Amino acid sequence: MMRILVTLLLAAILARHATWAISCAGCVDLDEINFQNTVERFPYAVVKFDIAFPYGEKHEAFAAFSKAAHKVTGELLVATVGIKDYGELENKALGERFEIDDKKFPAILLFKGSVEQYIWFPSHLDVTLDNLKAFVSSNTPLYIGREGCLKEFNDAIKNYANLPDDAQLSLIEELETQQEKLSKPEEKLSGKYYVLYMRKINANGYDFLEEETKRLLRLKAGKVTAAKKLELQQKLNILEAFRVHNLTKAAPKKESSKEDL
């Protein structure tokens, strides 16, 4: 009787884990048979080697990355390899081929058109959505930006905070024209926020970025709907694109009031 109960319990746990594994929308399950042919059909492939039925924050981050990648490119395969250390030891040999064992789970590799050319996801980094995006964007020509961000606008505003006022105003006009040409409603809205923040930074200096970030974070931490929270996060993501590592431009001088004189 005890053996039957243990068997049923294990079956329930495995079934639950299997349900979690299926939640990786857009992920392709690879095995020892289809691995090479599938990976080499794409210019790039991000493959996560993990337990057979993965779950938890790291797996959720990978699943979120899969959804984000599918929205912007068809040149990237997002896949998983489930490795079993019991029964028939499925895919264990595939893991060993890349020197991956359970101590390295989850191991994430970026392949560049061949199973012989790959890069490891840095072990010192947490497996998060943003870190996965940055990993791919920094090692391929592909751009998988943060939610709400536009690549062309991000490229244009690099070091914006340090530009002279006249250069900032010129860039505002340029991106305002570009924003009007955007056809997708969500991109048009994002473009609107880029231009708005450009004007605010031009008028108020870099302090605006810090103050607005704190304000949006306070709102996001409050009692807001999921839709509002997503909107606030997208604004935060766009604001982050304006951040510079070394601020060299002096803050604008505030006009003195009569009371100050």
Phi and psi in degrees as a GROMACS rama.xvg file:
@    title "Ramachandran Plot"
@    xaxis  label "Phi"
@    yaxis  label "Psi"
@TYPE xy
-61.0174  -40.6011  MET-2
-62.4623  -39.5868  ARG-3
-65.0381  -42.4345  ILE-4
-63.7291  -41.6606  LEU-5
-63.136  -42.3779  VAL-6
-61.5057  -45.1037  THR-7
-63.9979  -39.1382  LEU-8
-64.173  -44.5116  LEU-9
-63.1238  -39.5431  LEU-10
-63.8177  -39.8982  ALA-11
-65.666  -41.7175  ALA-12
-63.7105  -45.1818  ILE-13
-64.4692  -38.9834  LEU-14
-64.9657  -39.5057  ALA-15
-66.7421  -42.9077  ARG-16
-64.0006  -37.2425  HIS-17
-62.4071  -38.8448  ALA-18
-62.9346  -41.5341  THR-19
-61.5376  -42.6925  TRP-20
-62.5726  -38.0413  ALA-21
-64.0171  -21.0699  ILE-22
-69.0193  -3.24553  SER-23
-82.9786  79.2747  CYS-24
-61.833  132.151  ALA-25
88.0611  -12.6774  GLY-26
-76.6921  138.782  CYS-27
-100.28  128.617  VAL-28
-80.659  122.449  ASP-29
-109.578  154.101  LEU-30
-141.208  -175.155  ASP-31
-62.8749  -23.6336  GLU-32
-84.8177  -46.1268  ILE-33
-98.8511  -0.636033  ASN-34
-56.8347  -60.0205  PHE-35
-65.6093  -46.6995  GLN-36
-61.1304  -39.4328  ASN-37
-71.4881  -47.544  THR-38
-60.179  -41.127  VAL-39
-81.4518  1.62801  GLU-40
-81.2293  -14.3461  ARG-41
-115.3  148.431  PHE-42
-61.2435  -33.7886  PRO-43
-141.951  150.547  TYR-44
-146.849  131.945  ALA-45
-107.825  118.966  VAL-46
-122.112  129.727  VAL-47
-104.827  120.908  LYS-48
-95.9829  125.447  PHE-49
-154.996  -177.398  ASP-50
-62.1624  164.229  ILE-51
-61.8563  -36.3048  ALA-52
-125.232  78.3844  PHE-53
-72.2875  153.956  PRO-54
-158.11  174.405  TYR-55
100.155  -178.961  GLY-56
-62.1882  -39.2208  GLU-57
-66.5661  -40.3697  LYS-58
-68.7385  -38.8196  HIS-59
-63.0684  -38.7527  GLU-60
-64.9787  -40.1065  ALA-61
-66.6211  -39.6281  PHE-62
-64.2362  -40.4489  ALA-63
-65.0722  -37.9951  ALA-64
-63.3193  -40.1482  PHE-65
-58.5425  -45.8895  SER-66
-63.1167  -43.1459  LYS-67
-64.2535  -40.7721  ALA-68
-66.1819  -40.7274  ALA-69
-66.2001  -22.801  HIS-70
-72.9512  -26.2317  LYS-71
-118.427  -15.0179  VAL-72
-152.665  149.125  THR-73
-110.195  8.71621  GLY-74
-97.5323  1.84622  GLU-75
-121.635  122.107  LEU-76
-87.2577  130.222  LEU-77
-113.254  119.136  VAL-78
-141.075  165.304  ALA-79
-131.312  149.97  THR-80
-124.914  113.922  VAL-81
-91.1913  121.724  GLY-82
-108.767  127.197  ILE-83
-104.618  135.432  LYS-84
-105.64  23.9867  ASP-85
-144.012  169.579  TYR-86
61.6553  -124.311  GLY-87
-86.0789  6.77897  GLU-88
53.7985  47.6079  LEU-89
-57.2406  131.718  GLU-90
65.47  7.48396  ASN-91
-64.1944  -39.0421  LYS-92
-64.9991  -34.2314  ALA-93
-66.6553  -38.6925  LEU-94
-64.802  -43.1046  GLY-95
-64.0152  -31.1182  GLU-96
-57.7667  -32.6965  ARG-97
-108.747  17.9323  PHE-98
57.6553  44.1034  GLU-99
-113.026  125.969  ILE-100
-128.488  -177.026  ASP-101
-63.4933  -19.9814  ASP-102
-71.7172  -19.2995  LYS-103
-102.382  0.778014  LYS-104
-67.0215  141.39  PHE-105
-79.1578  135.958  PRO-106
-101.197  127.196  ALA-107
-118.627  124.389  ILE-108
-119.948  141.433  LEU-109
-107.69  114.795  LEU-110
-97.8017  143.231  PHE-111
-116.229  71.9823  LYS-112
79.6355  -6.99726  GLY-113
-150.643  145.964  SER-114
-72.9062  -8.6295  VAL-115
-91.1355  -13.811  GLU-116
-116.043  107.949  GLN-117
-151.939  159.778  TYR-118
-127.267  138.72  ILE-119
-82.1339  140.021  TRP-120
-65.1156  127.454  PHE-121
-53.6451  129.518  PRO-122
-69.1832  -21.4458  SER-123
-82.3696  -8.40852  HIS-124
-94.7284  143.835  LEU-125
-71.284  146.946  ASP-126
-81.8954  95.2184  VAL-127
-127.029  164.278  THR-128
-57.9102  -49.2892  LEU-129
-65.3774  -38.8749  ASP-130
-67.7687  -35.2053  ASN-131
-67.4276  -41.8348  LEU-132
-61.733  -46.18  LYS-133
-64.0375  -37.7525  ALA-134
-59.9809  -46.2815  PHE-135
-72.3074  -45.0621  VAL-136
-63.3219  -33.2495  SER-137
-83.8467  -12.9923  SER-138
-117.102  3.29343  ASN-139
-144.876  169.084  THR-140
-76.2476  -5.62216  PRO-141
-73.6567  147.077  LEU-142
-121.609  115.539  TYR-143
-121.118  87.2941  ILE-144
-77.5419  173.098  GLY-145
-68.9651  156.098  ARG-146
-53.8164  126.016  GLU-147
93.4523  -14.4738  GLY-148
-85.5048  151.488  CYS-149
-119.731  126.959  LEU-150
-58.2398  -47.0864  LYS-151
-61.2354  -38.1851  GLU-152
-72.7928  -41.0513  PHE-153
-58.965  -44.3966  ASN-154
-62.389  -39.197  ASP-155
-70.2631  -31.7004  ALA-156
-96.8453  9.23777  ILE-157
-58.0425  126.771  LYS-158
66.1504  19.1793  ASN-159
-55.4302  -41.2226  TYR-160
-61.7247  -21.9723  ALA-161
-97.159  -3.00205  ASN-162
-73.0853  149.877  LEU-163
-61.0263  157.611  PRO-164
-55.6344  -43.5712  ASP-165
-66.3164  -35.1466  ASP-166
-69.0808  -36.5695  ALA-167
-64.0038  -45.9584  GLN-168
-63.27  -37.7347  LEU-169
-64.3047  -41.5226  SER-170
-69.6207  -33.7519  LEU-171
-60.005  -46.9691  ILE-172
-61.6979  -40.7731  GLU-173
-64.0572  -46.7749  GLU-174
-75.7872  -26.5423  LEU-175
-64.1716  -41.6598  GLU-176
-65.0037  -40.8935  THR-177
-66.6449  -37.4079  GLN-178
-63.4353  -37.5329  GLN-179
-67.5051  -23.1467  GLU-180
-87.3894  -10.7519  LYS-181
-66.5158  139.049  LEU-182
-99.671  -34.5162  SER-183
-76.3296  131.131  LYS-184
-55.1032  -42.4235  PRO-185
-67.9042  -34.4683  GLU-186
-72.4773  -37.2995  GLU-187
-62.8189  -40.1351  LYS-188
-66.9797  -42.4058  LEU-189
-61.2562  -44.0925  SER-190
-59.4225  -36.1471  GLY-191
-61.701  -41.2779  LYS-192
-70.2514  -37.3302  TYR-193
-55.6194  -50.3162  TYR-194
-64.7794  -40.5519  VAL-195
-59.8969  -47.4523  LEU-196
-68.0615  -32.1734  TYR-197
-62.4469  -43.7252  MET-198
-64.7746  -41.6231  ARG-199
-64.828  -42.8755  LYS-200
-67.509  -37.1226  ILE-201
-63.3182  -39.2034  ASN-202
-82.2747  -37.819  ALA-203
-112.48  -6.1156  ASN-204
83.7732  -176.322  GLY-205
-66.2452  -22.2476  TYR-206
-58.1554  -29.1345  ASP-207
-58.3347  -41.7481  PHE-208
-59.3152  -47.1036  LEU-209
-65.3809  -44.7074  GLU-210
-67.0963  -40.8223  GLU-211
-70.0773  -35.9939  GLU-212
-60.8798  -46.1285  THR-213
-62.5789  -40.6466  LYS-214
-63.7416  -45.4871  ARG-215
-67.1524  -36.7418  LEU-216
-65.1138  -38.292  LEU-217
-63.066  -44.0896  ARG-218
-62.9806  -42.4667  LEU-219
-65.3113  -32.9189  LYS-220
-76.7316  -12.4663  ALA-221
-82.6949  -169.53  GLY-222
-85.8351  92.6835  LYS-223
-128.885  159.117  VAL-224
-70.4752  164.473  THR-225
-61.926  -37.8703  ALA-226
-65.5041  -41.6261  ALA-227
-67.18  -38.6456  LYS-228
-63.0451  -39.6362  LYS-229
-64.8918  -42.172  LEU-230
-60.7912  -44.1364  GLU-231
-64.9815  -38.951  LEU-232
-65.6214  -38.6248  GLN-233
-63.9383  -39.8022  GLN-234
-63.7512  -40.4553  LYS-235
-63.5341  -39.6353  LEU-236
-62.8201  -41.5705  ASN-237
-67.0397  -42.3553  ILE-238
-58.6419  -40.1594  LEU-239
-61.4467  -28.4159  GLU-240
-67.0281  -19.096  ALA-241
-87.4168  -8.49413  PHE-242
-68.6016  140.023  ARG-243
-120.266  147.524  VAL-244
-74.8936  -30.6058  HIS-245
-134.996  105.378  ASN-246
-83.0392  116.89  LEU-247
-109.421  -13.2451  THR-248
-88.9288  133.048  LYS-249
-71.601  149.536  ALA-250
-66.4819  146.033  ALA-251
-64.4322  143.351  PRO-252
-73.8904  133.331  LYS-253
-83.6008  137.383  LYS-254
-68.2373  133.625  GLU-255
-75.3651  136.297  SER-256
-87.7457  167.847  SER-257
-60.7402  -31.7566  LYS-258
-68.9809  -28.5954  GLU-259
-76.1665  -23.5199  ASP-260
